[in-house]
Amino acid sequence: MPDSNGINERIRRIAEIIIEELKLEEITPESFDPDMDLVDELGVDSMDLATVALVLQDEYGVFIDEDDYPKLKSIRMIAEYLQSRLQGQKK
């Protein structure tokens, strides 16, 4: 399944971005649970999420609407959201 490999690479890259932008010292991309709730379990606030969203927009060349921020609760959800945005651009 080539698609699952691509999503796994995207999940790892999103984890790297979140760790770097939020200066998380206790977590590595390998140990970051892609299903962890970023707000409830990690304590990411709306400003942090906005910062991450801006970096992701630059990295992937997609627009992330502020109204969609509540959908971006975990790394896996962010990866799936980006995947759908990227596929939408190709059509």
Helices and strands as residue ranges (DSSP letters): H 2-21, H 46-60, G 66-71, H 75-90
